[in-house]
Amino acid sequence: MADAVRIDNSPLHGRGVFATRPIDAGEIFCTNSLFRIPSQEREFLDQTSLYDHYFEFEDDAYIAFGAISFLNHEDDPAADFFLDIDTLTISLSARREIKPGDEISIHYGVEPWW
């Protein structure tokens, strides 16, 4: 799975995640480990550069260790993400066929704040 994506400069915003091989619609093509930051520590996290790079679940924050932290937002994204809190992992599933070199995006689940 790890060989399916790479991180590079993005025309959307800053850095992004790009396909390195064809990815089929419905394929789970990338899984990263998560690090949990308890809700009582989020106020400190929100004062760091990681503020825009974590996922939320039941008031806790989760940092993905790997390419998933570099995904950009689009209203019609190429992939969906799934948090598995029991295994502390996050995975990507392709919403449609993705070609090598295509940027892979997700919908952040909130309206963009920038």
C-alpha positions in Angstrom: 0.0 0.0 0.0 2.7 2.5 0.9 4.0 2.5 -2.7 0.7 3.8 -4.0 1.4 7.4 -2.9 4.1 10.0 -2.7 4.3 13.5 -1.2 5.1 16.4 -3.5 4.4 20.1 -4.1 0.7 20.7 -4.9 -1.0 23.1 -7.2 -3.9 23.1 -4.8 -2.0 24.2 -1.6 1.5 23.7 -0.3 2.3 20.0 -0.3 0.0 17.2 -1.4 -0.3 13.4 -1.9 -0.1 12.0 -5.4 -0.7 8.5 -6.9 2.4 6.6 -8.0 0.4 3.8 -9.7 -3.2 3.2 -10.9 -5.6 3.0 -8.1 -9.0 1.3 -8.7 -12.3 2.8 -7.4 -13.1 1.3 -4.0 -9.5 0.2 -3.4 -8.1 0.8 0.1 -4.7 2.1 -1.0 -3.0 3.8 2.0 -3.1 3.2 5.8 -1.2 5.2 8.4 -0.8 4.9 12.1 -2.5 7.4 14.3 -1.2 9.1 17.5 -4.0 10.2 19.9 -3.9 13.6 21.6 -6.5 13.7 24.4 -9.1 16.5 24.3 -7.6 18.3 27.3 -4.4 18.8 25.4 -6.0 20.1 22.2 -5.7 23.7 23.2 -1.9 23.3 23.2 -2.0 21.5 19.9 -4.1 24.3 18.3 -1.2 26.7 19.1 1.3 24.7 17.0 1.9 24.2 13.3 0.1 20.9 13.5 -3.2 22.8 14.0 -4.2 22.2 10.3 -3.0 18.6 10.2 -5.0 16.5 12.6 -8.2 14.6 12.5 -10.9 14.8 15.2 -13.0 12.0 16.8 -15.1 12.4 20.0 -13.2 15.6 20.9 -9.7 13.9 20.8 -7.2 14.8 18.1 -5.3 12.3 16.0 -2.1 12.8 14.0 -1.6 10.5 11.1 2.1 9.4 10.8 2.6 9.3 7.0 1.4 10.7 3.7 -2.3 11.1 4.9 -1.3 14.2 6.9 -0.5 16.0 3.7 -3.9 15.4 2.0 -5.5 18.6 0.6 -9.3 19.3 0.7 -11.6 19.4 -2.3 -15.4 19.5 -2.5 -15.4 16.5 -4.9 -12.4 14.5 -3.5 -10.6 11.5 -5.0 -10.7 9.6 -1.7 -12.6 9.0 1.5 -10.8 8.5 4.9 -11.8 6.1 7.6 -10.5 6.3 11.2 -10.2 3.0 13.1 -9.8 4.1 16.8 -9.5 0.5 18.0 -6.3 -0.1 15.9 -5.2 3.6 15.8 -5.1 3.6 12.0 -6.5 5.8 9.2 -7.1 4.4 5.7 -7.9 5.9 2.3 -10.4 4.4 -0.1 -10.6 5.6 -3.7 -14.0 7.2 -4.7 -13.1 6.8 -8.3 -10.2 5.6 -10.5 -7.0 7.5 -9.8 -4.3 7.7 -12.4 -0.5 7.9 -11.6 0.4 11.5 -11.0 -3.1 12.6 -10.0 -3.3 14.5 -6.7 -5.4 12.7 -4.1 -7.7 14.8 -2.0 -10.2 14.3 0.7 -13.2 16.3 2.1 -12.2 17.5 5.5 -15.7 17.1 6.8 -16.0 20.7 7.7 -16.3 23.9 5.6 -12.8 25.2 4.8 -11.6 27.9 7.1 -9.0 29.5 4.9 
